[in-house]
Amino acid sequence: MITLDAQIRDKSVDVNVLRNEGKMPAVFYGKKTKPTSITIERKDFIKVWGTAGESGVVTIKTGGTSVDALIHAVDVDPVSDIPRHADFYVFEKGKKLEVSVPLEFVGVSPAVKDLGGSLVKTLHELKISADPQNIPHDIKVDISSLIDFSSQILASEIVLPAGVTLVELPHEVVASAAAPKEDEPEEVAPVDLTAIEVEKKGKKEEEVVVPEAKD
């Protein structure tokens, strides 16, 4: 279980003051849960975010109560890359969720290793449906089936964990192997023989010596 301690946030306190203290504002909400503003420790959130991602269940503890939620959105500072705010979605227990789970490509592709091709990742996430407790942190994609440049891995061919159903279109291409690019020969500019001939004639004319007249 992934837990995160939080305090109900006093909205009269400037959020910049919180951030300067190493904290960050956040909010959790759901279909049957009213929006609740909270304050969390930034370092704790970064650790939880790295573990749960946006598909892992996080138990938010506020005093004597707790809610199970998913990290729905994170606002990150564009300069420092530090999270500034987070949204948590409180799901309804007993109902399946549709989420996008990151893909992890594993194995070795013969088309890449032996034929010198390159791996083309068309999808980086896969839409699935599952009970919250069955949502995987990531889904493995074995690329060893990419044996030549006509091979493809479709969404329907990915082995999903137990309790997980595919929502992505089955015929979506997840990965393939591209043939190596051949070096194109350098284009040599055509030689203008006429210009050379004219130049030679010009030089010959310049080299003609006019004899001096004798008395």
MDTraj code that builds the backbone (N, CA, C; nanometers):
import mdtraj as md
import numpy as np

residues = "MET ILE THR LEU ASP ALA GLN ILE ARG ASP LYS SER VAL ASP VAL ASN VAL LEU ARG ASN GLU GLY LYS MET PRO ALA VAL PHE TYR GLY LYS LYS THR LYS PRO THR SER ILE THR ILE GLU ARG LYS ASP PHE ILE LYS VAL TRP GLY THR ALA GLY GLU SER GLY VAL VAL THR ILE LYS THR GLY GLY THR SER VAL ASP ALA LEU ILE HIS ALA VAL ASP VAL ASP PRO VAL SER ASP ILE PRO ARG HIS ALA ASP PHE TYR VAL PHE GLU LYS GLY LYS LYS LEU GLU VAL SER VAL PRO LEU GLU PHE VAL GLY VAL SER PRO ALA VAL LYS ASP LEU GLY GLY SER LEU VAL LYS THR LEU HIS GLU LEU LYS ILE SER ALA ASP PRO GLN ASN ILE PRO HIS ASP ILE LYS VAL ASP ILE SER SER LEU ILE ASP PHE SER SER GLN ILE LEU ALA SER GLU ILE VAL LEU PRO ALA GLY VAL THR LEU VAL GLU LEU PRO HIS GLU VAL VAL ALA SER ALA ALA ALA PRO LYS GLU ASP GLU PRO GLU GLU VAL ALA PRO VAL ASP LEU THR ALA ILE GLU VAL GLU LYS LYS GLY LYS LYS GLU GLU GLU VAL VAL VAL PRO GLU ALA LYS ASP".split()
xyz = np.array([
    [0.0843, -0.1198, 0.0000],
    [0.0000, 0.0000, 0.0000],
    [0.0876, 0.1247, 0.0000],
    [0.0533, 0.2200, -0.0868],
    [0.1262, 0.3466, -0.0952],
    [0.0450, 0.4525, -0.0219],
    [0.1038, 0.5122, 0.0796],
    [0.0315, 0.6113, 0.1593],
    [0.0980, 0.7480, 0.1495],
    [0.0177, 0.8507, 0.1717],
    [0.0666, 0.9880, 0.1680],
    [-0.0057, 1.0676, 0.2757],
    [0.0711, 1.1227, 0.3687],
    [0.0128, 1.2039, 0.4751],
    [-0.0179, 1.3436, 0.4227],
    [-0.1310, 1.3981, 0.4663],
    [-0.1727, 1.5307, 0.4206],
    [-0.2466, 1.6027, 0.5326],
    [-0.2557, 1.7344, 0.5166],
    [-0.3324, 1.8171, 0.6094],
    [-0.4332, 1.8983, 0.5283],
    [-0.5510, 1.9178, 0.5849],
    [-0.6498, 2.0030, 0.5191],
    [-0.5890, 2.1429, 0.5079],
    [-0.5909, 2.1980, 0.3881],
    [-0.5203, 2.3242, 0.3638],
    [-0.6047, 2.4452, 0.4012],
    [-0.5382, 2.5381, 0.4688],
    [-0.5981, 2.6672, 0.5006],
    [-0.5787, 2.7564, 0.3783],
    [-0.6864, 2.7863, 0.3065],
    [-0.6765, 2.8615, 0.1822],
    [-0.6323, 3.0061, 0.2020],
    [-0.6310, 3.0519, 0.3269],
    [-0.5860, 3.1888, 0.3519],
    [-0.4335, 3.1997, 0.3474],
    [-0.3663, 3.0848, 0.3524],
    [-0.2198, 3.0832, 0.3477],
    [-0.1743, 3.0838, 0.2022],
    [-0.0847, 3.1759, 0.1686],
    [-0.0336, 3.1875, 0.0315],
    [0.0399, 3.0591, -0.0073],
    [0.0095, 3.0085, -0.1276],
    [0.0712, 2.8828, -0.1713],
    [0.2224, 2.8970, -0.1877],
    [0.2696, 3.0172, -0.2178],
    [0.4137, 3.0380, -0.2324],
    [0.4852, 3.0221, -0.0986],
    [0.4156, 3.0575, 0.0086],
    [0.4718, 3.0382, 0.1426],
    [0.4889, 2.8891, 0.1691],
    [0.3879, 2.8110, 0.1298],
    [0.3948, 2.6656, 0.1477],
    [0.5117, 2.6072, 0.0684],
    [0.5249, 2.6514, -0.0556],
    [0.6311, 2.5982, -0.1413],
    [0.7689, 2.6322, -0.0872],
    [0.7825, 2.7509, -0.0308],
    [0.9114, 2.7897, 0.0274],
    [0.9449, 2.7063, 0.1508],
    [0.8429, 2.6463, 0.2105],
    [0.8637, 2.5615, 0.3283],
    [0.8818, 2.4144, 0.2900],
    [0.8917, 2.3879, 0.1582],
    [0.9103, 2.2498, 0.1139],
    [0.7809, 2.1720, 0.1035],
    [0.6696, 2.2434, 0.1017],
    [0.5392, 2.1786, 0.0901],
    [0.4765, 2.2153, -0.0440],
    [0.3641, 2.1539, -0.0761],
    [0.2942, 2.1877, -0.1996],
    [0.1440, 2.1701, -0.1824],
    [0.0657, 2.2558, -0.2473],
    [-0.0797, 2.2418, -0.2402],
    [-0.1271, 2.1288, -0.3308],
    [-0.2396, 2.0705, -0.2948],
    [-0.2984, 1.9632, -0.3747],
    [-0.4483, 1.9604, -0.3481],
    [-0.5185, 1.8783, -0.4248],
    [-0.6626, 1.8649, -0.4064],
    [-0.7033, 1.7232, -0.4446],
    [-0.8008, 1.6677, -0.3728],
    [-0.8571, 1.5393, -0.4150],
    [-1.0076, 1.5548, -0.4328],
    [-1.0615, 1.4801, -0.5299],
    [-1.2036, 1.4901, -0.5625],
    [-1.2455, 1.3637, -0.6369],
    [-1.3755, 1.3456, -0.6527],
    [-1.4285, 1.2303, -0.7243],
    [-1.5758, 1.2499, -0.7526],
    [-1.6369, 1.1514, -0.8171],
    [-1.7795, 1.1631, -0.8498],
    [-1.8643, 1.1768, -0.7245],
    [-1.8239, 1.1083, -0.6188],
    [-1.8994, 1.1139, -0.4942],
    [-1.8179, 1.1754, -0.3809],
    [-1.7110, 1.2453, -0.4184],
    [-1.6254, 1.3094, -0.3182],
    [-1.6075, 1.4560, -0.3549],
    [-1.6455, 1.5444, -0.2659],
    [-1.6345, 1.6870, -0.2953],
    [-1.4865, 1.7276, -0.2973],
    [-1.4515, 1.8288, -0.3757],
    [-1.3122, 1.8751, -0.3816],
    [-1.2635, 1.9193, -0.2435],
    [-1.1489, 1.8664, -0.2054],
    [-1.0903, 1.8988, -0.0754],
    [-0.9462, 1.9436, -0.0953],
    [-0.9162, 2.0662, -0.0536],
    [-0.7802, 2.1197, -0.0669],
    [-0.6935, 2.0686, 0.0472],
    [-0.5738, 2.0224, 0.0133],
    [-0.4830, 1.9672, 0.1135],
    [-0.3418, 2.0224, 0.0927],
    [-0.2589, 2.0017, 0.1937],
    [-0.1174, 2.0367, 0.1864],
    [-0.0365, 1.9099, 0.2100],
    [0.0649, 1.8877, 0.1264],
    [0.1484, 1.7683, 0.1396],
    [0.2953, 1.8078, 0.1339],
    [0.3803, 1.7228, 0.1888],
    [0.5242, 1.7458, 0.1815],
    [0.5714, 1.7141, 0.0397],
    [0.6472, 1.8080, -0.0199],
    [0.6900, 1.7890, -0.1583],
    [0.7765, 1.6637, -0.1743],
    [0.8706, 1.6433, -0.0836],
    [0.9601, 1.5276, -0.0955],
    [0.8828, 1.3965, -0.0845],
    [0.7780, 1.3958, -0.0006],
    [0.6961, 1.2749, 0.0117],
    [0.6188, 1.2496, -0.1174],
    [0.5673, 1.3586, -0.1763],
    [0.4914, 1.3424, -0.3002],
    [0.5809, 1.2929, -0.4132],
    [0.7008, 1.3483, -0.4247],
    [0.7918, 1.3065, -0.5319],
    [0.8214, 1.1570, -0.5204],
    [0.8395, 1.1099, -0.3984],
    [0.8651, 0.9676, -0.3764],
    [0.7442, 0.8830, -0.4157],
    [0.6252, 0.9270, -0.3746],
    [0.5017, 0.8542, -0.4065],
    [0.4757, 0.8564, -0.5566],
    [0.4960, 0.9698, -0.6188],
    [0.4746, 0.9851, -0.7635],
    [0.5664, 0.8919, -0.8413],
    [0.6913, 0.8811, -0.7969],
    [0.7854, 0.7930, -0.8647],
    [0.7475, 0.6465, -0.8518],
    [0.6831, 0.6111, -0.7412],
    [0.6436, 0.4714, -0.7182],
    [0.5097, 0.4379, -0.7829],
    [0.4118, 0.5247, -0.7637],
    [0.2755, 0.4966, -0.8113],
    [0.2514, 0.5412, -0.9543],
    [0.3246, 0.6436, -0.9992],
    [0.2943, 0.6989, -1.1303],
    [0.1527, 0.7546, -1.1298],
    [0.0840, 0.7414, -1.2424],
    [-0.0541, 0.7888, -1.2496],
    [-0.1526, 0.6727, -1.2594],
    [-0.1042, 0.5522, -1.2282],
    [-0.1926, 0.4355, -1.2345],
    [-0.1947, 0.3565, -1.1046],
    [-0.1096, 0.3934, -1.0096],
    [-0.1062, 0.3230, -0.8815],
    [-0.1969, 0.3888, -0.7787],
    [-0.2595, 0.3077, -0.6950],
    [-0.3503, 0.3592, -0.5921],
    [-0.2701, 0.4205, -0.4775],
    [-0.3075, 0.5422, -0.4406],
    [-0.2434, 0.6130, -0.3297],
    [-0.3476, 0.6368, -0.2208],
    [-0.3159, 0.5975, -0.0982],
    [-0.4050, 0.6223, 0.0152],
    [-0.3633, 0.7532, 0.0815],
    [-0.4512, 0.8530, 0.0725],
    [-0.4231, 0.9840, 0.1308],
    [-0.4824, 0.9885, 0.2709],
    [-0.3960, 1.0119, 0.3694],
    [-0.4398, 1.0161, 0.5085],
    [-0.4453, 1.1605, 0.5566],
    [-0.5635, 1.2009, 0.6006],
    [-0.5817, 1.3357, 0.6552],
    [-0.6397, 1.3220, 0.7954],
    [-0.5532, 1.3285, 0.8933],
    [-0.6002, 1.3120, 1.0307],
    [-0.6469, 1.1695, 1.0545],
    [-0.7722, 1.1546, 1.0949],
    [-0.8248, 1.0214, 1.1234],
    [-0.8975, 0.9586, 1.0067],
    [-0.9006, 1.0246, 0.8918],
    [-0.9698, 0.9694, 0.7752],
    [-0.8708, 0.9444, 0.6618],
    [-0.9156, 0.8666, 0.5641],
    [-0.8299, 0.8379, 0.4490],
    [-0.9166, 0.8117, 0.3263],
    [-0.8594, 0.8382, 0.2095],
    [-0.9273, 0.8101, 0.0826],
    [-0.8272, 0.7445, -0.0111],
    [-0.8772, 0.6565, -0.0975],
    [-0.7934, 0.5933, -0.1996],
    [-0.8123, 0.6688, -0.3304],
    [-0.7020, 0.7048, -0.3926],
    [-0.7099, 0.7867, -0.5129],
    [-0.5963, 0.7553, -0.6089],
    [-0.6091, 0.8106, -0.7291],
    [-0.5034, 0.8038, -0.8302],
    [-0.4500, 0.9447, -0.8533],
    [-0.3213, 0.9550, -0.8831],
    [-0.2658, 1.0852, -0.9195],
    [-0.3196, 1.1190, -1.0579],
    [-0.4000, 1.2233, -1.0645],
    [-0.4692, 1.2563, -1.1894],
    [-0.3930, 1.3572, -1.2742],
    [-0.3328, 1.4561, -1.2105],
    [-0.2586, 1.5589, -1.2840],
    [-0.1556, 1.6220, -1.1914],
    [-0.0426, 1.6600, -1.2497],
    [0.0645, 1.7240, -1.1729],
    [0.1116, 1.8475, -1.2482],
    [0.1139, 1.9601, -1.1788],
    [0.1657, 2.0842, -1.2367],
    [0.3126, 2.0951, -1.1977],
    [0.3997, 2.1029, -1.2999],
    [0.5442, 2.1056, -1.2765],
    [0.6012, 2.2394, -1.3213],
    [0.6914, 2.2939, -1.2413],
    [0.7563, 2.4197, -1.2769],
    [0.8377, 2.3988, -1.4045],
    [0.8157, 2.4802, -1.5092],
    [0.8842, 2.4592, -1.6368],
    [1.0347, 2.4840, -1.6321],
    [1.0806, 2.5566, -1.5315],
    [1.2234, 2.5876, -1.5213],
    [1.2961, 2.4878, -1.4313],
    [1.2442, 2.4703, -1.3091],
    [1.3111, 2.3836, -1.2117],
    [1.2692, 2.2377, -1.2220],
    [1.1573, 2.2110, -1.2929],
    [1.1040, 2.0751, -1.3078],
    [1.0580, 2.0173, -1.1739],
    [1.0249, 2.1047, -1.0797],
    [0.9769, 2.0630, -0.9478],
    [0.8242, 2.0695, -0.9466],
    [0.7566, 1.9664, -0.8951],
    [0.6097, 1.9698, -0.8904],
    [0.5592, 2.0824, -0.8007],
    [0.4530, 2.1519, -0.8493],
    [0.3988, 2.2656, -0.7744],
    [0.2586, 2.2385, -0.7202],
    [0.1856, 2.1475, -0.7863],
    [0.0476, 2.1193, -0.7449],
    [0.0083, 1.9824, -0.7986],
    [-0.0784, 1.9139, -0.7266],
    [-0.1226, 1.7814, -0.7707],
    [-0.2724, 1.7656, -0.7518],
    [-0.3347, 1.6962, -0.8485],
    [-0.4761, 1.6590, -0.8401],
    [-0.4846, 1.5085, -0.8179],
    [-0.5668, 1.4674, -0.7222],
    [-0.5910, 1.3256, -0.6960],
    [-0.7378, 1.2949, -0.7260],
    [-0.7603, 1.1855, -0.7995],
    [-0.8974, 1.1461, -0.8313],
    [-0.9387, 1.0301, -0.7409],
    [-1.0423, 1.0529, -0.6623],
    [-1.0948, 0.9496, -0.5724],
    [-1.1950, 0.8647, -0.6499],
    [-1.1616, 0.7390, -0.6705],
    [-1.2470, 0.6507, -0.7501],
    [-1.3526, 0.5829, -0.6631],
    [-1.4552, 0.5313, -0.7311],
    [-1.5609, 0.4588, -0.6610],
    [-1.5191, 0.3130, -0.6448],
    [-1.5183, 0.2663, -0.5243],
    [-1.4780, 0.1284, -0.4984],
    [-1.5795, 0.0311, -0.5581],
    [-1.5285, -0.0777, -0.6127],
    [-1.6149, -0.1780, -0.6740],
    [-1.6400, -0.1534, -0.8209],
    [-1.5847, -0.0439, -0.8748],
    [-1.6018, -0.0142, -1.0165],
    [-1.4665, -0.0131, -1.0861],
    [-1.4661, -0.0642, -1.2089],
    [-1.3424, -0.0667, -1.2867],
    [-1.3084, 0.0737, -1.3358],
    [-1.1795, 0.0957, -1.3542],
    [-1.1313, 0.2241, -1.4038],
    [-1.0655, 0.2062, -1.5392],
    [-1.0809, 0.3052, -1.6245],
    [-1.0088, 0.3076, -1.7515],
    [-0.8925, 0.4055, -1.7377],
    [-0.7725, 0.3539, -1.7541],
    [-0.6531, 0.4372, -1.7399],
    [-0.5532, 0.4028, -1.8498],
    [-0.4566, 0.4913, -1.8688],
    [-0.3468, 0.4661, -1.9625],
    [-0.2232, 0.4298, -1.8814],
    [-0.1677, 0.3131, -1.9103],
    [-0.0537, 0.2621, -1.8342],
    [0.0719, 0.2662, -1.9219],
    [0.1846, 0.3123, -1.8671],
    [0.3089, 0.3184, -1.9451],
    [0.3533, 0.1801, -1.9925],
    [0.4149, 0.1769, -2.1100],
    [0.4679, 0.0523, -2.1652],
    [0.6181, 0.0450, -2.1409],
    [0.6654, -0.0745, -2.1074],
    [0.8090, -0.0978, -2.0922],
    [0.8495, -0.2034, -2.1949],
    [0.9377, -0.1663, -2.2846],
    [0.9798, -0.2564, -2.3918],
    [1.0980, -0.3410, -2.3441],
    [1.0807, -0.4733, -2.3525],
    [1.1827, -0.5657, -2.3031],
    [1.2189, -0.6655, -2.4129],
    [1.3302, -0.7353, -2.3928],
    [1.3730, -0.8352, -2.4896],
    [1.4617, -0.7762, -2.5979],
    [1.4982, -0.8610, -2.6927],
    [1.5868, -0.8206, -2.8024],
    [1.5193, -0.8520, -2.9354],
    [1.5172, -0.7552, -3.0233],
    [1.4580, -0.7739, -3.1559],
    [1.5653, -0.8187, -3.2546],
    [1.5481, -0.9351, -3.3198],
    [1.6446, -0.9789, -3.4216],
    [1.6582, -0.8787, -3.5362],
    [1.5493, -0.8110, -3.5695],
    [1.5548, -0.7134, -3.6786],
    [1.6445, -0.5956, -3.6427],
    [1.6521, -0.5653, -3.5144],
    [1.7373, -0.4554, -3.4690],
    [1.8808, -0.5033, -3.4472],
    [1.8947, -0.6158, -3.3766],
    [2.0278, -0.6646, -3.3411],
    [2.1037, -0.7212, -3.4606],
    [2.0370, -0.8059, -3.5399],
    [2.1061, -0.8774, -3.6474],
    [2.0986, -0.8075, -3.7828],
    [1.9907, -0.7325, -3.8061],
    [1.9728, -0.6703, -3.9373],
    [2.0040, -0.5207, -3.9378],
    [2.0402, -0.4683, -3.8209],
    [2.0799, -0.3277, -3.8149],
    [1.9660, -0.2285, -3.8201],
    [1.8430, -0.2749, -3.7938],
    [1.7286, -0.1846, -3.7968],
    [1.7168, -0.1040, -3.6688],
    [1.6120, -0.0253, -3.6599],
    [1.5873, 0.0550, -3.5401],
    [1.4464, 0.0281, -3.4895],
    [1.4308, 0.0317, -3.3580],
    [1.3013, 0.0061, -3.2956],
    [1.2141, 0.1310, -3.3052],
    [1.0925, 0.1140, -3.3554],
    [0.9972, 0.2248, -3.3666],
    [0.8858, 0.2015, -3.2647],
    [0.8782, 0.2890, -3.1647],
    [0.7747, 0.2783, -3.0615],
    [0.6601, 0.3718, -3.0992],
    [0.5509, 0.3135, -3.1455],
    [0.4365, 0.3941, -3.1881],
    [0.3521, 0.4376, -3.0689],
    [0.3350, 0.3480, -2.9732],
    [0.2616, 0.3796, -2.8508],
    [0.3565, 0.3727, -2.7319],
    [0.3359, 0.4633, -2.6379],
    [0.4155, 0.4628, -2.5146],
    [0.3281, 0.4321, -2.3936],
    [0.1966, 0.4347, -2.4140],
    [0.1006, 0.3996, -2.3098],
    [-0.0086, 0.3128, -2.3714],
    [-0.0741, 0.2345, -2.2869],
    [-0.1810, 0.1470, -2.3344],
    [-0.3054, 0.1697, -2.2491],
    [-0.4191, 0.1911, -2.3158],
    [-0.5441, 0.2111, -2.2435],
    [-0.5999, 0.0761, -2.1999],
    [-0.6254, 0.0651, -2.0694],
    [-0.6769, -0.0611, -2.0155],
    [-0.7897, -0.0325, -1.9162],
    [-0.8583, -0.1385, -1.8771],
    [-0.9633, -0.1290, -1.7759],
    [-0.9356, -0.2346, -1.6698],
    [-0.9489, -0.1953, -1.5430],
    [-0.9226, -0.2901, -1.4348],
    [-0.9756, -0.2349, -1.3036],
    [-0.9909, -0.3233, -1.2063],
    [-1.0205, -0.2780, -1.0712],
    [-0.8986, -0.2003, -1.0216],
    [-0.9181, -0.0981, -0.9407],
    [-0.8054, -0.0156, -0.8960],
    [-0.6879, -0.0955, -0.8402],
    [-0.7168, -0.2000, -0.7645],
    [-0.6083, -0.2772, -0.7040],
    [-0.5335, -0.3632, -0.8055],
    [-0.5912, -0.3796, -0.9263],
    [-0.5269, -0.4617, -1.0294],
    [-0.4568, -0.3790, -1.1372],
    [-0.4610, -0.2473, -1.1246],
    [-0.3963, -0.1631, -1.2256],
    [-0.2446, -0.1763, -1.2120],
    [-0.1757, -0.2209, -1.3164],
    [-0.0302, -0.2374, -1.3077],
    [0.0430, -0.1039, -1.3177],
    [0.1635, -0.1004, -1.2627],
    [0.2448, 0.0210, -1.2713],
    [0.2919, 0.0435, -1.4139],
    [0.3203, -0.0670, -1.4837],
    [0.3553, -0.0609, -1.6256],
    [0.3205, -0.1944, -1.6898],
    [0.3267, -0.1994, -1.8222],
    [0.2963, -0.3223, -1.8961],
    [0.4162, -0.3556, -1.9840],
    [0.4634, -0.4797, -1.9746],
    [0.5804, -0.5233, -2.0505],
    [0.5413, -0.5575, -2.1945],
    [0.6260, -0.5153, -2.2876],
    [0.6080, -0.5479, -2.4294],
    [0.7339, -0.6188, -2.4771],
    [0.7213, -0.7468, -2.5120],
    [0.8356, -0.8260, -2.5581],
    [0.8581, -0.8004, -2.7074],
    [0.9742, -0.7434, -2.7415],
    [1.0008, -0.7075, -2.8812],
    [1.0757, -0.8174, -2.9568],
    [1.0929, -0.9345, -2.8953],
    [1.1665, -1.0428, -2.9617],
    [1.0921, -1.0973, -3.0835],
    [0.9638, -1.0634, -3.0973],
    [0.8873, -1.1103, -3.2134],
    [0.9124, -1.0249, -3.3376],
    [0.9853, -0.9166, -3.3228],
    [1.0184, -0.8322, -3.4386],
    [1.1411, -0.8919, -3.5068],
    [1.1159, -0.9877, -3.5969],
    [1.2260, -1.0618, -3.6583],
    [1.2726, -1.0013, -3.7905],
    [1.1858, -0.9220, -3.8549],
    [1.2252, -0.8562, -3.9794],
    [1.1512, -0.7233, -3.9890],
    [1.1683, -0.6544, -4.1018],
    [1.1139, -0.5199, -4.1142],
    [0.9658, -0.5167, -4.1519],
    [0.9058, -0.6333, -4.1659],
    [0.7615, -0.6396, -4.1891],
    [0.6873, -0.6767, -4.0608],
    [0.7620, -0.7061, -3.9552],
    [0.7012, -0.7474, -3.8282],
    [0.6434, -0.6273, -3.7540],
    [0.5320, -0.6512, -3.6861],
    [0.4682, -0.5489, -3.6037],
    [0.4134, -0.6134, -3.4769],
    [0.4013, -0.5334, -3.3734],
    [0.3351, -0.5784, -3.2511],
    [0.2083, -0.4959, -3.2361],
    [0.0942, -0.5637, -3.2336],
    [-0.0343, -0.4958, -3.2202],
    [-0.0783, -0.4943, -3.0742],
    [-0.1678, -0.4029, -3.0425],
    [-0.2173, -0.3914, -2.9052],
    [-0.2806, -0.5223, -2.8590],
    [-0.3485, -0.5903, -2.9502],
    [-0.4164, -0.7154, -2.9152],
    [-0.3194, -0.8287, -2.8837],
    [-0.1922, -0.8129, -2.9209],
    [-0.0930, -0.9186, -2.9010],
    [-0.0169, -0.9053, -2.7692],
    [-0.0395, -0.7972, -2.6975],
    [0.0310, -0.7760, -2.5712],
    [-0.0320, -0.8617, -2.4620],
    [0.0527, -0.9286, -2.3868],
    [0.0049, -1.0130, -2.2765],
    [-0.0244, -0.9230, -2.1567],
    [-0.1507, -0.9207, -2.1147],
    [-0.1928, -0.8348, -2.0042],
    [-0.1971, -0.9133, -1.8731],
    [-0.1720, -0.8457, -1.7612],
    [-0.1803, -0.9126, -1.6309],
    [-0.3230, -0.9580, -1.6015],
    [-0.3366, -1.0459, -1.5066],
    [-0.4690, -1.0959, -1.4677],
    [-0.5560, -0.9811, -1.4180],
    [-0.6821, -0.9820, -1.4588],
    [-0.7761, -0.8798, -1.4146],
    [-0.7716, -0.7518, -1.4955],
    [-0.6910, -0.7504, -1.6021],
    [-0.6768, -0.6302, -1.6850],
    [-0.7362, -0.6560, -1.8229],
    [-0.8184, -0.5631, -1.8713],
    [-0.8836, -0.5750, -2.0018],
    [-0.8351, -0.4642, -2.0940],
    [-0.8143, -0.4987, -2.2200],
    [-0.7676, -0.4005, -2.3176],
    [-0.8803, -0.3069, -2.3591],
    [-0.8520, -0.1764, -2.3573],
    [-0.9458, -0.0752, -2.4051],
    [-0.8948, -0.0153, -2.5362],
    [-0.7637, -0.0116, -2.5499],
    [-0.7015, 0.0381, -2.6735],
    [-0.7555, -0.0411, -2.7931],
    [-0.7636, 0.0230, -2.9093],
    [-0.8082, -0.0471, -3.0294],
    [-0.7140, -0.1643, -3.0572],
    [-0.7679, -0.2844, -3.0771],
    [-0.6834, -0.4040, -3.0922],
    [-0.5834, -0.3958, -3.2067],
    [-0.6192, -0.3256, -3.3156],
    [-0.5318, -0.3223, -3.4327],
    [-0.4277, -0.2107, -3.4269],
    [-0.4236, -0.1360, -3.3163],
    [-0.3246, -0.0287, -3.3043],
    [-0.1837, -0.0886, -3.3017],
    [-0.0945, -0.0316, -3.3821],
    [0.0443, -0.0775, -3.3847],
    [0.1171, -0.0190, -3.2637],
    [0.1775, -0.1068, -3.1859],
    [0.2505, -0.0644, -3.0668],
    [0.3979, -0.0419, -3.0987],
    [0.4560, -0.1341, -3.1765],
    [0.5978, -0.1225, -3.2103],
    [0.6265, -0.1960, -3.3405],
    [0.7343, -0.1553, -3.4053],
    [0.7789, -0.2197, -3.5289],
    [0.9286, -0.1943, -3.5433],
    [0.9871, -0.2534, -3.6471],
    [1.1298, -0.2338, -3.6733],
    [1.1460, -0.1689, -3.8100],
    [1.2267, -0.0650, -3.8154],
    [1.2496, 0.0066, -3.9410],
    [1.3855, -0.0311, -3.9981],
    [1.3913, -0.0458, -4.1303],
    [1.5162, -0.0808, -4.1974],
    [1.6154, 0.0344, -4.1863],
    [1.7446, 0.0022, -4.1833],
    [1.8447, 0.1097, -4.1755],
    [1.8442, 0.1934, -4.3022],
    [1.8705, 0.3203, -4.2877],
    [1.8740, 0.4093, -4.4035],
    [2.0043, 0.3892, -4.4800],
    [1.9916, 0.3741, -4.6113],
    [2.1108, 0.3590, -4.6938],
    [2.1722, 0.4958, -4.7196],
    [2.3064, 0.4975, -4.7205],
    [2.3759, 0.6230, -4.7485],
    [2.3544, 0.6613, -4.8940],
    [2.2986, 0.7783, -4.9133],
    [2.2742, 0.8243, -5.0495],
    [2.4039, 0.8761, -5.1109],
    [2.4336, 0.8343, -5.2353],
    [2.5574, 0.8814, -5.2996],
    [2.5539, 1.0323, -5.3194],
    [2.6705, 1.0934, -5.3004],
    [2.6779, 1.2377, -5.3173],
    [2.6613, 1.2741, -5.4642],
    [2.5810, 1.3754, -5.4870],
    [2.5587, 1.4200, -5.6236],
    [2.6761, 1.5058, -5.6692],
    [2.7325, 1.4673, -5.7837],
    [2.8444, 1.5425, -5.8396],
    [2.7904, 1.6359, -5.9465],
    [2.8223, 1.7618, -5.9327],
    [2.7725, 1.8600, -6.0287],
    [2.8307, 1.8312, -6.1664],
    [2.7484, 1.8337, -6.2718],
    [2.7982, 1.8068, -6.4074],
    [2.9010, 1.9112, -6.4499],
    [3.0015, 1.8626, -6.5210],
    [3.1086, 1.9515, -6.5667],
    [3.0672, 2.0189, -6.6967],
    [3.0799, 2.1496, -6.7013],
    [3.0454, 2.2260, -6.8213],
    [3.1676, 2.2302, -6.9127],
    [3.1738, 2.1354, -7.0079],
    [3.2882, 2.1259, -7.0980],
    [3.2996, 2.2490, -7.1875],
    [3.1874, 2.3080, -7.2206],
    [3.1885, 2.4270, -7.3063],
    [3.2632, 2.5406, -7.2390],
    [3.2373, 2.5578, -7.1093],
    [3.3035, 2.6656, -7.0360],
    [3.4532, 2.6425, -7.0304],
    [3.4928, 2.5134, -7.0122],
    [3.6358, 2.4817, -7.0067],
    [3.7015, 2.5116, -7.1401],
    [3.6321, 2.4741, -7.2494],
    [3.6869, 2.4952, -7.3837],
    [3.7051, 2.6438, -7.4114],
    [3.6051, 2.7219, -7.3724],
    [3.6140, 2.8663, -7.3945],
    [3.7285, 2.9252, -7.3149],
    [3.7440, 2.8744, -7.1895],
    [3.8509, 2.9249, -7.1042],
    [3.9870, 2.8941, -7.1641],
    [4.0027, 2.7715, -7.2194],
    [4.1301, 2.7330, -7.2801],
    [4.1612, 2.8211, -7.3998],
    [4.0587, 2.8458, -7.4819],
    [4.0793, 2.9302, -7.5992],
    [4.1201, 3.0699, -7.5572],
    [4.0585, 3.1182, -7.4520],
    [4.0909, 3.2515, -7.4048],
    [4.2348, 3.2616, -7.3614],
    [4.2830, 3.1543, -7.2933],
    [4.4216, 3.1551, -7.2470],
    [4.5175, 3.1528, -7.3641],
    [4.4841, 3.0733, -7.4685],
    [4.5725, 3.0663, -7.5857],
    [4.5825, 3.2017, -7.6541],
    [4.4674, 3.2701, -7.6608],
    [4.4690, 3.4004, -7.7243],
    [4.5521, 3.4987, -7.6454],
    [4.5501, 3.4856, -7.5113],
    [4.6292, 3.5750, -7.4285],
    [4.7775, 3.5479, -7.4436],
    [4.8125, 3.4229, -7.4764],
    [4.9529, 3.3852, -7.4854],
    [5.0157, 3.4210, -7.6199],
    [4.9381, 3.4673, -7.7166],
    [4.9925, 3.5038, -7.8484],
    [5.0797, 3.6273, -7.8349],
    [5.2047, 3.6171, -7.8803],
    [5.2990, 3.7294, -7.8718],
    [5.3060, 3.7988, -8.0074],
    [5.2820, 3.9258, -8.0077],
    [5.2870, 4.0031, -8.1324],
    [5.4313, 4.0448, -8.1575],
    [5.4930, 4.0008, -8.2681],
    [5.6343, 4.0356, -8.2951],
    [5.6498, 4.1844, -8.3202],
    [5.7648, 4.2358, -8.2724],
    [5.7913, 4.3783, -8.2924],
    [5.8279, 4.4043, -8.4393],
    [5.7848, 4.5152, -8.4879],
    [5.8159, 4.5510, -8.6279],
    [5.9624, 4.5885, -8.6415],
    [6.0301, 4.5372, -8.7445],
    [6.1718, 4.5678, -8.7690],
    [6.1843, 4.6783, -8.8737],
    [6.2830, 4.7595, -8.8499],
    [6.3077, 4.8666, -8.9478],
    [6.3625, 4.8090, -9.0775],
])
top = md.Topology()
chain = top.add_chain()
for i, resn in enumerate(residues, 1):
    res = top.add_residue(resn, chain, resSeq=i)
    for name in ("N", "CA", "C"):
        top.add_atom(name, md.element.get_by_symbol(name[0]), res)
traj = md.Trajectory(xyz[None], top)
